[in-house]
């Protein structure tokens, strides 16, 4: 059997960002509206700082208005909420994203509930989650949306396919399952309590791994010819002893790539697969939010 086709998320995301930039320019020209995204970072988590910086750069490159609000790690909830209230009321801002995780003294659930559903570009509010589950238009979590774009690009029609999602988070697993269900897939959500997880995975035409456990999904878990979407990303020491001694690291996903590529029909690499799609879909959500807020069709 031939090796799996590598799904190039980096290329797809670049093309998507180009299309978004054209739509942003058209929206400005026709309606005088510039989509605006505000990202809030509490604390100094190094990975979060990198993500936030990349989001700001790509927002500006798409022709959007970008704001980044960096708050100290000891920021009180009341002060964070005051900022969110100002952003909710700011007509220049159409999307609000608080970078998680936040320091332990802050509640993610309470933060999400404070964001206007109209500007909830992470798709985490009860309103948007409920609209998604009900089949109504909703702002939907960026990574699942990106995964669906990649799947449709390589598979076309998804109707009738058996899909297994490993992971049940509000940000990834649950919305991913809802989107697959809406595409007429037969969906199973697997998790840490699933009995005989490898056997469940082997039933999948579409396997989405989103648990954050390095290389947990082995090659013999995968149905031959399946489409494998690897959402996980873990930083491990370099395989080169010298580089490892220097503190150099490598990125791996939830899927044992070298094994899986020999079995799957299509597979996303880590890095360069799902990751680039997340920010591109964040820009798409911000554009969508701006259009809805201003009553623009399309």
CORJO-V272246 format. One record per residue. N is the residue number from 0. RES is the residue in one letter. PSI is psi in radians with two decimals (none if undefined). OMEGA is omega in whole degrees, -180 to 180 (none if undefined). D_CENTER is the distance of its C-alpha to the mean C-alpha in whole Angstrom. Layout:
N_RES_PSI_OMEGA_D_CENTER ; N_RES_PSI_OMEGA_D_CENTER
This chain:
0_X_2.39_-180_31 ; 1_X_2.73_177_30 ; 2_X_2.76_-179_26 ; 3_X_2.61_171_23 ; 4_X_2.26_180_22 ; 5_X_2.21_179_19 ; 6_X_1.99_-174_16 ; 7_X_1.52_180_16 ; 8_X_-0.53_-180_12 ; 9_X_-0.79_179_14 ; 10_X_-0.78_-180_16 ; 11_X_-0.76_-178_14 ; 12_X_-0.68_179_12 ; 13_X_-0.75_178_15 ; 14_X_-0.67_179_17 ; 15_X_-0.74_179_14 ; 16_X_-0.63_177_15 ; 17_X_-0.76_179_19 ; 18_X_-0.67_179_19 ; 19_X_-0.74_180_17 ; 20_X_-0.67_177_20 ; 21_X_-0.76_180_22 ; 22_X_-0.64_178_21 ; 23_X_-0.77_179_21 ; 24_X_-0.71_178_25 ; 25_X_-0.71_180_26 ; 26_X_-0.72_177_25 ; 27_X_-0.83_-175_27 ; 28_X_-0.71_-174_30 ; 29_X_-0.55_-172_30 ; 30_X_-0.07_-179_29 ; 31_X_0.43_-177_29 ; 32_X_2.20_174_26 ; 33_X_1.96_179_23 ; 34_X_2.39_-179_20 ; 35_X_2.34_180_19 ; 36_X_2.23_174_16 ; 37_X_2.20_177_17 ; 38_X_2.31_-178_15 ; 39_X_2.18_179_17 ; 40_X_2.12_178_17 ; 41_X_2.09_-179_20 ; 42_X_-2.99_-172_21 ; 43_X_0.65_176_21 ; 44_X_2.17_-174_19 ; 45_X_-0.75_-180_19 ; 46_X_-0.72_180_15 ; 47_X_-0.68_179_14 ; 48_X_-0.69_178_17 ; 49_X_-0.82_180_16 ; 50_X_-0.80_-177_12 ; 51_X_-0.74_179_14 ; 52_X_-0.77_180_16 ; 53_X_-0.69_179_14 ; 54_X_-0.74_180_12 ; 55_X_-0.77_180_16 ; 56_X_-0.83_-176_17 ; 57_X_-0.51_176_15 ; 58_X_-0.80_179_16 ; 59_X_-0.70_180_19 ; 60_X_-0.51_179_19 ; 61_X_0.00_179_18 ; 62_X_0.23_-179_21 ; 63_X_2.88_172_20 ; 64_X_2.32_-176_21 ; 65_X_2.33_173_19 ; 66_X_2.40_173_20 ; 67_X_2.18_-179_19 ; 68_X_1.92_180_21 ; 69_X_2.12_-177_22 ; 70_X_2.58_178_23 ; 71_X_2.74_-175_25 ; 72_X_-0.45_-178_24 ; 73_X_0.31_179_27 ; 74_X_2.31_179_26 ; 75_X_2.64_179_28 ; 76_X_-0.73_-178_26 ; 77_X_-0.66_-180_28 ; 78_X_-0.69_177_27 ; 79_X_-0.75_180_24 ; 80_X_-0.63_178_24 ; 81_X_-0.71_177_27 ; 82_X_-0.80_-180_24 ; 83_X_-0.67_178_22 ; 84_X_-0.69_179_25 ; 85_X_-0.72_-180_26 ; 86_X_-0.65_176_22 ; 87_X_-0.63_-176_22 ; 88_X_-0.14_-175_26 ; 89_X_2.02_-178_25 ; 90_X_-0.27_179_26 ; 91_X_-0.20_-178_24 ; 92_X_2.19_-180_21 ; 93_X_-0.27_178_19 ; 94_X_2.36_178_15 ; 95_X_2.26_179_15 ; 96_X_2.13_171_12 ; 97_X_2.15_-177_14 ; 98_X_2.10_177_12 ; 99_X_2.65_7_12 ; 100_X_2.79_174_15 ; 101_X_2.85_177_18 ; 102_X_2.68_-170_21 ; 103_X_-0.46_-177_23 ; 104_X_-0.11_179_25 ; 105_X_2.53_-179_22 ; 106_X_2.10_178_21 ; 107_X_-0.73_-179_17 ; 108_X_-0.75_-179_18 ; 109_X_-0.61_178_21 ; 110_X_-0.84_-179_19 ; 111_X_-0.75_-178_16 ; 112_X_-0.36_-178_19 ; 113_X_-0.30_-177_21 ; 114_X_2.37_176_18 ; 115_X_2.26_178_20 ; 116_X_-0.51_179_18 ; 117_X_-0.39_-178_18 ; 118_X_0.18_-175_16 ; 119_X_1.34_-174_14 ; 120_X_-0.10_172_11 ; 121_X_-0.19_178_8 ; 122_X_0.51_-173_10 ; 123_X_-0.26_-178_12 ; 124_X_2.71_178_15 ; 125_X_-0.64_-180_18 ; 126_X_-0.88_-178_19 ; 127_X_-0.65_177_15 ; 128_X_-0.72_179_15 ; 129_X_-0.69_178_18 ; 130_X_-0.72_177_18 ; 131_X_-0.82_-179_15 ; 132_X_-0.47_-179_18 ; 133_X_0.00_179_21 ; 134_X_0.36_180_20 ; 135_X_2.76_178_20 ; 136_X_2.33_-176_18 ; 137_X_2.68_166_15 ; 138_X_2.14_-171_12 ; 139_X_2.50_-179_9 ; 140_X_2.32_-168_6 ; 141_X_-0.77_-175_4 ; 142_X_-0.81_175_2 ; 143_X_-0.68_178_5 ; 144_X_-0.75_178_7 ; 145_X_-0.70_177_6 ; 146_X_-0.74_179_8 ; 147_X_-0.68_177_11 ; 148_X_-0.77_180_11 ; 149_X_-0.72_180_12 ; 150_X_-0.77_179_14 ; 151_X_-0.57_-179_16 ; 152_X_-0.67_-176_17 ; 153_X_-0.49_-175_18 ; 154_X_-0.35_-175_20 ; 155_X_-2.13_-178_21 ; 156_X_2.19_-178_22 ; 157_X_-0.05_-174_20 ; 158_X_2.32_175_23 ; 159_X_-0.12_-178_24 ; 160_X_2.56_177_22 ; 161_X_2.16_-177_22 ; 162_X_2.39_175_18 ; 163_X_2.20_176_17 ; 164_X_2.09_177_14 ; 165_X_1.93_-177_15 ; 166_X_2.47_-175_14 ; 167_X_0.56_180_14 ; 168_X_2.75_177_12 ; 169_X_-0.50_-177_11 ; 170_X_-0.53_-173_8 ; 171_X_-1.10_-170_7 ; 172_X_-0.89_-177_10 ; 173_X_-0.87_178_12 ; 174_X_-0.56_177_10 ; 175_X_-0.78_179_10 ; 176_X_-0.71_180_13 ; 177_X_-0.72_-180_14 ; 178_X_-0.69_178_13 ; 179_X_-0.69_178_15 ; 180_X_-0.73_179_18 ; 181_X_-0.42_177_18 ; 182_X_0.19_177_18 ; 183_X_0.52_170_21 ; 184_X_2.78_170_20 ; 185_X_2.01_-164_22 ; 186_X_2.36_171_19 ; 187_X_2.29_172_20 ; 188_X_2.06_179_17 ; 189_X_2.76_-175_19 ; 190_X_-2.94_-173_19 ; 191_X_-0.33_-180_21 ; 192_X_0.06_-180_24 ; 193_X_2.29_178_24 ; 194_X_2.29_180_27 ; 195_X_1.07_-179_27 ; 196_X_-0.72_179_24 ; 197_X_-0.70_-180_25 ; 198_X_-0.67_177_27 ; 199_X_-0.77_-179_24 ; 200_X_-0.63_-177_22 ; 201_X_-0.18_177_25 ; 202_X_-0.17_-167_25 ; 203_X_2.26_165_21 ; 204_X_-0.52_177_21 ; 205_X_2.13_-180_17 ; 206_X_2.09_180_16 ; 207_X_2.06_-178_13 ; 208_X_2.08_-176_13 ; 209_X_1.13_-178_10 ; 210_X_-0.25_179_13 ; 211_X_0.47_176_13 ; 212_X_2.03_-171_17 ; 213_X_2.14_172_18 ; 214_X_0.61_180_19 ; 215_X_-0.69_-176_20 ; 216_X_2.00_-177_20 ; 217_X_2.91_-178_23 ; 218_X_-0.64_-177_24 ; 219_X_0.09_172_27 ; 220_X_-0.18_-167_24 ; 221_X_2.33_175_23 ; 222_X_2.29_179_25 ; 223_X_2.25_179_26 ; 224_X_-0.01_-178_25 ; 225_X_2.74_171_21 ; 226_X_2.14_-175_18 ; 227_X_2.11_179_16 ; 228_X_1.99_-175_12 ; 229_X_1.86_-176_12 ; 230_X_-0.35_-175_8 ; 231_X_2.67_173_11 ; 232_X_2.13_-179_12 ; 233_X_2.42_179_15 ; 234_X_2.11_-180_18 ; 235_X_2.81_176_22 ; 236_X_2.60_177_25 ; 237_X_2.57_176_26 ; 238_X_-0.34_177_28 ; 239_X_2.05_-176_31 ; 240_X_-0.66_-179_33 ; 241_X_-0.83_179_34 ; 242_X_-0.65_178_31 ; 243_X_-0.70_179_30 ; 244_X_-0.45_178_33 ; 245_X_0.01_180_31 ; 246_X_0.19_180_28 ; 247_X_2.57_-177_26 ; 248_X_3.01_175_23 ; 249_X_2.70_179_21 ; 250_X_2.33_176_17 ; 251_X_2.80_179_17 ; 252_X_-2.90_177_14 ; 253_X_-0.23_-176_15 ; 254_X_2.37_174_17 ; 255_X_1.62_-166_21 ; 256_X_-0.80_-175_20 ; 257_X_-0.57_176_24 ; 258_X_-0.78_-174_25 ; 259_X_-0.61_-176_22 ; 260_X_-0.33_179_23 ; 261_X_-0.21_-174_26 ; 262_X_-0.75_-173_25 ; 263_X_2.84_173_22 ; 264_X_-0.65_178_23 ; 265_X_2.60_180_19 ; 266_X_2.50_174_17 ; 267_X_2.37_176_14 ; 268_X_2.90_170_15 ; 269_X_2.06_-1_14 ; 270_X_3.12_174_14 ; 271_X_0.13_179_13 ; 272_X_-1.69_-176_11 ; 273_X_-0.62_-174_8 ; 274_X_-0.94_-179_7 ; 275_X_-0.43_-179_9 ; 276_X_-0.47_-174_7 ; 277_X_-0.85_-180_4 ; 278_X_-0.66_178_7 ; 279_X_-0.70_179_9 ; 280_X_-0.46_172_7 ; 281_X_-0.74_176_8 ; 282_X_-0.71_178_11 ; 283_X_-0.76_179_12 ; 284_X_-0.68_179_11 ; 285_X_-0.74_176_14 ; 286_X_-0.79_179_16 ; 287_X_-0.76_180_16 ; 288_X_-0.74_-180_17 ; 289_X_-0.75_180_20 ; 290_X_-0.75_-178_21 ; 291_X_-0.73_-179_21 ; 292_X_-0.62_-177_23 ; 293_X_0.11_176_25 ; 294_X_0.54_180_26 ; 295_X_2.25_179_25 ; 296_X_2.70_174_25 ; 297_X_none_none_22
